Amino acid sequence: MVILNRPLRLVVATFLACLPLASFANQEIDSVQVNVENSHAVVAEGHHEGTHAEPTDVKSKIKAFVGHHVLDSHDFSFTQDDITGEHWSLPLPVILLDEGLHVFSSAKFHHGKEVAESEGKFYAVNHHDGKIYRTDAAGTITENEETGFPSNVRPIDFSITKTVVSILGAAILMLLLFTSLAKSYAKNKGIASGPGRIFEPIVLYVRDEIAIPNIGEKKYKNYMSYLLTIFFFVLFLNIFGLTPLGINATGNLTITFSLAFLTFLITNLTANKNYWGHIFWMPGVPKPMRIILAPIELLGIFIKPFSLMIRLYANIFAGHIVLMSIIGLMFIFKSWIGSSLSFGLSFLLSILEILVAFLQAYIFTMLSALYFGSAVEEHHHDEAH
């Protein structure tokens, strides 16, 4: 079953357009759960009177800061005054579907310390899982004694979080850059100008070193739009993650799963009969062995995109944890020798993270092209014999 070029582009465009909604806000606990006091007490006296104690010592504060940096949230937090407790942040829209549409600013939560009211309903952010629940006016969140999870009603969350903002930002940036590049080609008779001169060599590299060698000259054009999109999309998200804004989109399992799932769909929907023949009835292999190998090959269809998902997530997430932990050492040592060494090491690691940002975008694109090439590979006569 082969999908033509235009329907394939439609699938890619539709999926990427819906990708910001796929994360469902991924509120502040997405990949890991940070519990500063290692306590799971029930919040029975009220949301902001309960069990989430603020860390007091330096190590606990650094641990909480590192955990907060790699997680998603409903606002961009810039700085905080430890004495007054005042935050300087940029709130983002909260969009909830709970017996009607509720739209309000995340500033109502006051960084999870207050209860937000919307059309007679009250909502609070649970400190243990970072998700929004419907509560009473006091913000009471109760936990089920058997499961340990909150028993409050949880509305469907379509909030615009930091991850969603970064995705939309990457999409808009790509649209502007490559629209400008295409117009410069038309205006200058195939010669790039402006910012396009920077990205033109990368586009040619993806075509000549990734797409053609892995897919073949006959069919690589069918996949170029997706390969270029996924390369620059992952690259820009990785670069955004190195800014002080605390964005960690590609260190989010929901995002990497969505990207890997898209590669999975394109691979299997554009595959020819030879691809499926090699999976279910491998040529050149004794028939009893074909019965044994068929389930293994079928399992490989799902293992390949799973490896894409885990590889991108683990490398980016681990890089953020290590970098922020080394920066935190400057506040633990409190000496010019130790702090200077920590600063120098974090600076070198930041440069390495830039290389990792490009490398992970390249690996994801290269492996996707490799899977596409195996799906459209032509039948060889020597295998039939």
C-alpha positions in Angstrom: 0.0 0.0 0.0 1.6 3.2 -1.2 0.5 6.8 -0.3 1.2 9.4 -2.9 3.3 12.5 -2.2 0.4 15.0 -1.6 -1.6 12.8 0.8 1.6 12.1 2.7 2.2 15.9 3.1 -1.4 16.2 4.3 -0.8 13.6 7.0 2.4 15.3 8.1 0.8 18.7 8.2 -2.3 17.6 10.1 -0.3 15.6 12.7 2.1 18.5 13.4 -0.8 20.9 13.6 -2.4 18.8 16.3 0.8 18.0 18.1 0.5 20.9 20.6 -2.8 19.5 21.8 -1.4 16.0 22.1 0.5 16.9 25.3 -2.7 17.8 27.1 -0.7 20.4 29.0 1.6 17.7 30.5 1.5 19.6 33.7 4.5 20.0 35.8 5.0 16.3 36.3 5.5 14.7 33.0 8.6 12.6 32.9 9.4 12.4 36.6 7.7 13.3 39.8 9.5 15.5 42.2 8.6 15.1 45.9 10.8 17.3 47.9 10.0 15.9 51.3 9.3 12.3 50.1 5.9 12.6 51.7 2.5 11.3 50.4 0.3 12.7 53.2 -3.4 13.4 52.3 -4.3 17.1 51.8 -7.3 17.2 54.1 -7.0 20.6 55.7 -6.9 22.6 52.4 -4.7 22.8 49.4 -2.4 25.6 50.6 -2.3 24.4 54.2 -1.3 20.9 53.4 1.7 18.8 52.9 3.9 20.5 50.3 6.6 22.0 52.5 9.1 24.3 50.9 12.7 23.1 51.0 14.9 24.9 53.5 18.5 23.7 53.0 20.5 24.5 49.9 20.7 21.0 48.6 17.0 20.5 48.8 16.4 23.9 47.0 18.8 22.9 44.2 17.1 19.5 43.9 13.7 21.2 43.6 15.0 23.8 41.2 16.5 21.1 38.9 13.3 19.1 39.0 11.3 22.2 38.2 13.6 23.1 35.3 13.0 19.9 33.4 9.2 19.7 33.9 6.4 21.4 32.1 4.4 24.2 33.8 1.7 26.8 33.3 4.0 29.8 33.4 7.5 31.0 32.6 9.1 31.6 35.9 12.1 34.0 35.7 13.1 34.7 39.3 12.0 34.5 42.9 12.7 36.4 46.1 13.5 33.9 48.8 12.8 36.5 51.5 9.4 37.9 50.4 8.4 34.8 48.3 7.6 37.1 45.4 7.8 35.5 41.9 8.5 37.2 38.6 6.9 35.1 35.9 4.9 35.2 32.7 1.5 33.4 33.2 0.0 31.3 30.4 -3.6 30.5 29.5 -5.4 27.7 31.4 -8.0 26.0 29.2 -10.2 23.4 31.0 -13.1 21.4 29.7 -15.3 20.6 32.7 -19.1 20.8 32.2 -18.3 23.7 29.9 -15.2 25.6 28.8 -13.2 27.4 31.4 -10.5 29.8 30.3 -8.4 31.9 32.7 -4.9 32.9 33.5 -2.5 30.6 35.4 -1.7 33.7 37.6 -4.8 32.8 39.6 -2.9 29.8 41.0 -0.1 32.0 42.4 2.4 29.2 41.5 0.2 26.5 42.9 -0.4 28.2 46.3 -3.9 29.5 45.7 -7.3 28.2 44.4 -8.6 29.4 41.0 -12.3 30.1 40.6 -14.0 30.0 37.2 -17.8 30.2 36.7 -18.6 28.9 40.2 -16.1 26.0 40.1 -12.8 25.9 42.0 -9.5 24.4 40.7 -6.2 23.7 42.3 -2.8 22.3 41.2 -1.8 19.2 43.1 1.8 19.4 44.3 2.4 15.7 44.0 1.5 15.2 40.3 1.3 18.8 39.1 -2.2 18.3 37.6 -5.2 20.4 37.9 -8.2 19.1 39.9 -11.6 20.4 40.7 -11.8 21.2 44.4 -14.0 23.1 46.9 -13.4 26.7 47.9 -10.7 25.7 50.3 -8.8 23.8 47.6 -9.1 20.4 49.3 -7.5 17.6 47.4 -8.1 14.1 48.9 -6.3 10.9 48.0 -7.8 7.5 47.6 -6.3 5.3 50.3 -6.2 2.3 48.1 -4.6 3.8 44.9 -2.9 6.8 46.4 -4.1 9.0 43.6 -6.4 12.1 44.1 -10.1 11.2 44.1 -11.1 14.7 42.9 -12.6 15.2 39.5 -9.9 16.0 37.0 -11.0 18.2 34.1 -9.8 17.7 30.5 -6.8 20.0 30.2 -6.0 21.8 27.0 -3.8 24.5 28.7 -1.1 26.4 26.8 2.0 25.4 28.8 5.7 26.1 28.2 6.0 23.0 26.0 3.1 24.0 23.8 4.5 27.5 23.5 7.9 26.1 22.4 6.2 23.8 19.8 4.2 26.7 18.4 7.3 28.9 18.4 9.3 26.3 16.5 6.5 25.9 14.0 6.2 29.6 13.4 10.0 30.1 13.2 10.3 27.2 10.6 7.4 28.7 8.6 9.0 32.2 8.4 12.5 30.9 7.7 11.7 28.5 5.0 9.1 30.7 3.4 11.8 33.3 3.1 14.2 30.8 1.7 11.7 29.7 -1.0 11.0 33.3 -2.0 14.7 34.1 -2.3 15.1 31.1 -4.6 12.3 32.4 -6.8 13.6 36.0 -6.8 17.3 35.3 -7.3 17.0 32.4 -9.8 17.9 29.6 -7.4 20.3 31.5 -5.2 19.6 31.8 -1.5 19.7 35.1 0.3 19.3 36.4 3.8 18.9 33.9 6.6 18.3 31.2 4.0 22.1 31.1 3.3 22.6 29.6 6.8 20.0 26.9 6.4 20.6 26.0 2.7 23.7 23.9 3.4 21.8 21.9 6.1 18.9 21.3 3.7 21.3 20.0 1.0 23.0 17.8 3.7 19.7 16.2 4.7 19.0 15.6 1.0 22.4 14.3 -0.1 23.7 12.6 3.0 20.5 11.3 4.7 17.6 11.0 2.2 19.2 9.7 -1.0 21.6 7.2 0.5 19.0 5.6 2.8 15.9 5.8 0.6 17.2 5.9 -3.0 17.1 8.4 -5.8 13.8 7.2 -7.1 11.6 7.8 -4.0 13.5 10.1 -1.7 11.5 13.1 -2.9 8.3 11.6 -1.4 9.8 11.9 2.1 11.9 15.0 1.9 9.2 17.3 3.2 8.9 15.2 6.3 12.6 14.6 6.9 13.3 18.3 6.6 10.4 19.1 8.9 11.4 16.6 11.6 15.1 17.6 11.5 14.6 21.3 12.0 11.6 20.8 14.4 13.7 18.6 16.7 16.7 20.9 16.3 14.8 24.0 17.2 13.2 22.4 20.2 16.6 21.1 21.4 18.0 24.6 21.1 15.1 26.2 22.9 15.8 23.7 25.8 19.3 25.3 26.2 17.8 28.8 26.9 17.2 29.9 30.5 13.4 29.7 30.0 13.3 26.1 31.4 11.8 24.6 28.2 12.3 20.8 27.9 10.0 19.8 25.0 12.2 17.0 23.6 12.9 15.7 27.1 9.1 15.0 27.3 7.9 11.5 26.6 4.6 12.8 25.2 6.4 14.8 22.5 9.0 12.2 21.6 6.2 9.5 21.4 4.2 11.7 19.0 7.2 12.2 16.7 8.1 8.5 16.8 4.5 7.6 16.2 4.4 9.8 13.1 7.5 8.0 11.7 5.8 4.7 12.5 2.7 5.7 10.6 4.6 6.9 7.5 6.8 3.8 7.4 4.0 1.3 7.5 1.5 3.2 5.4 3.9 3.8 2.5 5.5 0.3 2.7 5.3 -1.9 -0.4 4.5 -5.6 -0.6 8.2 -6.6 -0.4 8.4 -4.9 3.0 5.5 -6.9 4.4 6.8 -10.0 2.6 10.1 -9.8 4.4 8.3 -9.6 7.7 5.7 -12.3 7.4 7.3 -14.7 4.9 11.0 -14.0 4.6 12.5 -15.1 1.3 15.6 -17.3 1.3 14.8 -18.8 4.7 13.5 -22.4 5.4 9.8 -22.4 5.9 9.9 -23.7 9.6 12.2 -20.8 10.4 9.9 -18.3 8.7 7.2 -19.2 11.2 9.6 -18.5 14.1 11.0 -15.3 12.6 7.7 -13.8 11.6 6.6 -12.8 15.1 10.1 -11.4 15.8 10.0 -9.3 12.7 6.5 -8.1 13.5 7.7 -7.1 16.9 10.5 -5.1 15.3 7.9 -2.8 13.7 7.1 -1.5 17.1 10.6 -1.6 18.6 12.0 0.7 16.0 9.8 3.7 16.8 10.1 2.9 20.5 13.9 3.2 20.2 13.4 6.6 18.5 11.2 7.8 21.3 13.5 6.6 24.2 16.8 7.7 22.5 15.7 11.3 22.0 14.0 11.6 25.4 16.7 10.1 27.4 19.6 12.0 25.9 17.9 15.4 26.2 16.4 14.8 29.6 19.7 13.5 31.1 21.6 16.4 29.6 19.4 18.9 31.3 19.6 17.1 34.7 23.4 17.0 34.5 23.9 20.6 33.4 21.6 22.0 36.1 23.1 19.8 38.8 26.6 21.1 37.9 25.4 24.7 38.0 23.9 24.0 41.4 27.3 22.9 42.7 28.4 26.5 42.6 25.9 27.3 45.4 27.0 24.3 47.4 30.8 24.9 47.3 30.5 28.6 48.1 34.2 29.1 47.4 35.9 30.8 44.5 37.8 27.5 43.6 34.9 25.2 43.6 32.4 27.6 42.1 34.9 28.6 39.4 35.4 24.9 38.5 31.7 24.3 38.4 31.1 27.3 36.2 33.8 26.3 33.8 32.5 22.7 33.6 28.9 23.9 33.1 30.1 26.2 30.3 31.9 23.4 28.5 28.9 21.1 29.0 26.6 23.8 27.6 28.8 23.8 24.4 28.6 20.0 24.3 24.8 20.2 24.7 24.7 22.3 21.5 26.5 19.5 19.7 24.0 17.0 21.2 21.1 19.2 20.0 22.3 18.8 16.4 23.4 15.2 16.8 20.0 14.1 18.2 18.1 15.8 15.4 20.5 14.1 12.9 20.0 10.7 14.4 16.2 10.9 14.5 16.1 12.0 10.9 18.7 9.5 9.7 16.9 6.6 11.4 13.5 7.7 10.1 15.0 7.8 6.5 16.5 4.3 7.1 13.1 3.0 8.1 11.5 4.6 5.0 14.2 3.1 2.8 13.5 -0.4 4.1 9.8 0.1 3.6 10.1 1.0 -0.1 13.1 -1.1 -1.1 12.6 -2.9 -4.4 12.6 -6.7 -4.7 16.0 -8.2 -5.6 16.1 -11.2 -8.0 18.9 -13.0 -6.2 16.7 -13.3 -3.1 14.1 -15.1 -5.1 16.6 -17.8 -6.1 
